[in-house]
Amino acid sequence: MIRLAVTLASLWLVISCRGSQELDGKLKPRPQTEARAPQSVIDQNVLKRDLLARLPADDNWMKLELMKVFPLDGQRGTIPIITPIMISSGSEGTVYITDAAGNQVIELSPDLEVLRKIPSQPFRPLNRPSWATPVDGTLYVLDLTGFNVFSAAGEWIGKFKAFVAAHSITLCRDDGMYVNPIFLYPPRGRAYPLVMQFDLSGRLLRSFGRAESNGIGAIDNRALLACDRHRLVAAFTYRSKIHVYALDGRKIRDIDVRYRPIRELERHNIEQQSILQSSGIVHRVNLVAGVSIFKERIFVLLDLPRIEILEFDLQGRQLNHYYAGEGAGFVGPGGNGLVVRRQGRTLIFYVLSGRGTLFKLSSPVRASPRVPLRGRIGRGRPI
């Protein structure tokens, strides 16, 4: 009995030490050692904070104005966000937040007032939803059981099966659903499609793009997708590259993200892949937290400790670099965390943090081009 008690006490001590390593998003050293943790297990947010500490905001960047935050402490009728995955928007400017651990989709007004929680019927619960997008008054929600369909009032209509496991999904009205698929353990050197297009009955229409094995038994094709009526954008999560396609799968161009922190983090990803490929473990850091295509402009939310958004035209030229003083310690959500809208002469940015906060930010639309500072950032035509 004494031996059993000692064994259980030792086991509890080991579990406690392991569980205490992560606190407030920072990795803490084990109490029994002063040795520095290897680079492969350093929290990526610490790595990013160290990088940005050496790269302050540029004078030529456009500072975003904070308009509102959701949820506010003590706000009446607010709903906490437990595990934010993504945001999307409807035709009337409504905003939808997908909360996986909360098993809910929260519908908000453009001013971030709660309209409803979906599902509205308690007997139609969701099972860890990962994606939600409204189209023509119908809301499609993907969870572990398949695609759930809800009416504009939040009532459950029906369900159909999921077509393929996905990193990211975007629904482009009459052109169907575009999916960045998950492929586990493909043969080394074998290429797989980057994007698969389905209609809503589950019929595969086409696949395009190439995602090649990274040489360690996994595949490095993770990307966030966004579309308008004419184009599809794929922003890679671990690489400083964006692909632009026509909706029929024809590739239009590649866009390179030349921002120095993103390039340095991509270099870190490549080095870690090379160092750890023998063990089958790769510690990558996320570079992109959201993407949106709006009024023939591409906006990319960077996964950095401060809110930063890059704007490109369709020719791949970087036009603007936005940043916010708020949102220190920003962490991207599991999926697409960016929605862009326009209100008069103002651009509106909805930015979802992985810590459960939705920011509504704004910036005036520039009516005239400006000369780039040190040749790094230019201005384009007004939106």
N, C-alpha and C positions, 0 to 999 in steps of 0.2 A: 504493500500500500504506500509506504514511504517513497519507494523507488518510482511508483506511478505518479505520485504528487510532484516529485522533483522533475520528472520528464515533462509533465503538463506545464509546470512553471517555466521550464526552459523553452518549451514551444511557444508559450504566451509571450516570453521576452523577445524571441526571434520575430514573431509576427508584429509586435509593438514597434520594434526598431525599424522594420521594413515599412510599416504604415506611417511612421513619423517622418519619412524622407521628404514627402511632398506636402507643402504648406503654403497656402496663398499663391499657388502657381509657381513656387520656387522649389528647386530640389535642394534638400538639406543633406549635409554629410552624415554618415552613420555616427552615432555617439561614441562608438568604441574605436574610431580611427580618425586620424587627421589626414589620411591620404586623399589626394584630389581625385574626384571621379573622372573616368576616361571621357574623352570628347563625345563618344557615342551615346552617353547617357546624360549629358548636360542638357538641361531644359532649353528648348529652342528659343524661348522668350528671353532667357538670360543672354544667349548668344546674340539675339537681335538688339537687345538694349545696349549691349556693349558696342555693337557696330554703330548704332545711331548716336551714341554719346560722342562719337568722333565726327559725326556728320550732321550739324545743326541745319535747321530749315534755311533754304535759300531765299534771298531777298526778292527774287523774281517769282516765287510761288504765290498762289492765290489762297489767302486764308479764308476758310469756311466759317460762317457765322452759325452758332448753335441756336436753333429755333425751339426745339423741344426734345425731351427724353421720355422714353417709356420703358418700364413702369417707373413712376415717381413714388418715393416713400410716402405712405399715408394717402396716396391718391384714391379717391373714392371709386369703387367699382373696378379697380385695376386687377390684373391677373398676372401672377408671377410666371416668368419664363424659366423653366428648369434646365432643359438642354436644347438651346436654340440650334436649329439646323440651317434654315434658309428663310428668305423673304421673297415675296412676289407681289405683284400689284394687279388690280383689276382696271377695267376701262374707265371707271368713275374715280380713279385715284385711290381706291381702298387698298390697304396693305394687309398682307397675310403673313403671319409668322408661324412656321412649323416648329413645334416643340416635341421632341422625341420622347423624353422621359415623362413629360407632362401628358403624353398621349392626347394631344390637342392641336388644333389650328386656331389661332387667335386672329379675328378679323378686326381691323382698326380703320377709323376714318382717316382722311389725309392729314388731320391735325392730331392723330394718335389717340383718339378717344375710342374706347372699346365699343364695338358694335355687337359682336356676339362671339361665343366660343363654340367651336365645331369639334365633334358632333353635338347637336342640341339634344338628341335623344340619349338618355343614359344606357339604354339597352342596345345601342349601336356603337360600342366603344372602338377606338382605334388602338392598334398594337404597334407602338413605336413608329409613328409616321416620320418619313424622311424627305418628303417632297409634296408640295401643294401648289397648284396653279389654277386660276379661274380662266375660263374661256366662254364668252357669250352667255354669261349668267350661270354657268355650271362650274362647280369646283371639283377638280380631280385631286385626290389625296392618295399617295402611295404609302402603304405600311407593310408590315411583314406578311400580311395575308393577301396582298394584291392592291389593285387600284379601286379605291372607294369613290363613288360619285355622289355629290351633294347638290341640292338645289340652292338657289340664291338665298333662301331663308335658312339654310344650314341643315335641312332635313336630308337624311340618307335616302338615296334613290336606288342604288344597286352597287354591284361590284363585278370586276372582271380580273382575270389573273394577270400577274406581272409577266412581261415578256422575257426579261433578262435582268440579272443583277446589274446595278448601275452606280457609278460614281456621281453622275449628274444627268439631269433630264431637263429638256425645255420643250414646251408645246407651242407649235407655230400655226395655230388655227387650222386652215384647210390643208396644210402640208403635213399634218400629223405630228408625231412625237419623235424627237431626236434624243438619242441616248449615248452617253459615254460609258461603255460597258466595262464590267469587272471581269478580268480573266485571271484565274488562279493557276499558277504553276504550269505555264505553257512550255513546250520543248524549247531549249535554248536556240536562239537565232530565228525562231519562227515569227512571222509578222501577223498581226491581227488588226482588224479595222479599229480606227479611232472613234468613229461615229456609226451608229446603226439607226436607221429611220424606220418607224412602224406607223401603220395607221391604227386607229383606236380599236380595231377588232383584233389586233395582235399580229397582223400580216406584215412580214418583213418586206419593205419596199426597196431598200438599197442599203449598202454599207460603203463607207469611204474613209480615206485617211489611213495612215499606217502607224501602228504602235508596235515597236519591236521589243523583244525580250532584252532585259538589262544584264543578262548573264548570270543571275543568281537564283533563277527559278521563279521569279516574279516578273511583273511587267510594268514598265514605267509609262503608262498612258493616261494617268489621271489628269482630267481637265474639267473646268467649269464651262458650261454652255449657256449661250444666250442667242436670241434671234429677233429679227424684225420681219417685215413682210418679204424681204428679198435676200437676206443674208443670215448665215449662221457663224457665230464666233466661238472658238474653242481656246480658252486661256489655260495653259498648262499650270498645274499646281506646283510642280517641283522644278520647272524650267523657266527661263526668261524668254518665252516665246508664245506668240498668239497666232493661230491659224484662222483665216477668213475663208469661208466657203459660200458658194451659191447654194440655194436650198435643194438643188438637184444633185449636190455632191461635188460639183466642179470647184476645184481649189482656185481661189482668187489671188491670195498672197499670204506670205508669212510676215509677221511683225516682230521685230526684236525689241525687247524692253532693255534699254541701255542704262537704266538708273543704277548707279554704282552699288548700293546695298543689295539690290536684287542679284546683280552679277556675282557679288562676293558670296552670297548665300547659295547661289547655284553652284559655285565652285566648291563650297563646303559639301553640298550634296554629292557631287561627283567624287570628291576625295573620300567621303565616307563609304560610298558604294565600292570603291576600289579597295579600301582598307578592310572592310568587313564582309566581302563577298564570299570568302571561304566558309564563314560561319552561317551564311544564309540570312544575316540580319543587316538591315540598312536603316540607319538613323537619318532620315531626311527631314528638312524643315520646309514648311509651307511657304510659298512665295506669294500666292494669290489667294484672296479671301472673297472675291466677288467680281462679276463682270456684267456689263449691261451695254446694249447697243440702242442708241436713242438719237433720232434725227440725224442719221448718217454719221454719228460719232460713236466711238468705242470708248467706254470708261472701264478702267480696271482698278479695283480696290486691292491694295497691297496688304499682305499679312505682316504688318510691322507694328511695333509697340505704340506708334502714333497713327492716327487716321490719315492715310495718304491715298489719293486717287489720281491716276494718270488718264489723260484724255488724248485720243488719237483720232486722226481722220481716216477715211477708208483707204488712203494711199500709204498708210503706215507712219505718217509724220506725227510726232508728239507735239500737241498744241499747248496743253496746259498741265500744270502740276498743282493739285489742290491739297491742302492739309488743314487739320483742325487742332487747335490748342487743347480742346477737350478730348476725353477718351484716352488718357494716359494709361499705358499698360494694355492697350487694345489687343485682343486676340480674335482671330477670325472664327466664324462658326464652322460647323461640319460641312456645309454646302455653300450655296451662293448667298452672300451677305450684302448685295448692293442692288438698289433700285434707283433709277434716275428719272426725274420728271421736270417739267417746266411750268412755271406760273408767272405769266406776264414776261417781264424782263429778268426773271430770276430762275436759276437752276436749283432744283430741290434734290438733295441726296438723302436717301434713307439707308443708313448703315447699321447692320446687325452685328453685335459683338458676341463672341462665344461665351462671354460672362453673363449673358442674359439681359443686355441693354440694347434698346433700339434708339439710335440718334437720328434726328431730323436736322439736316444742315442745309445751308443755302449759300449761293454765290451769285453776284450779278453777272449777266451775260455781257461779255466784252464786245463792243460794236466795232472796234478798229484793231487792226493788227499791232503788235508791239515787237520791238527788236529783241531777239533772244539774248539773255545774259550769258556771256562767255560761250556762246554758240551751243548751249545745252538744251534750252527749251524755247520753242517758237510759238507764235500765236497764229491762228488760222481765221477763216471766215466766221462771222457770227452764226450761231445756231438758229 
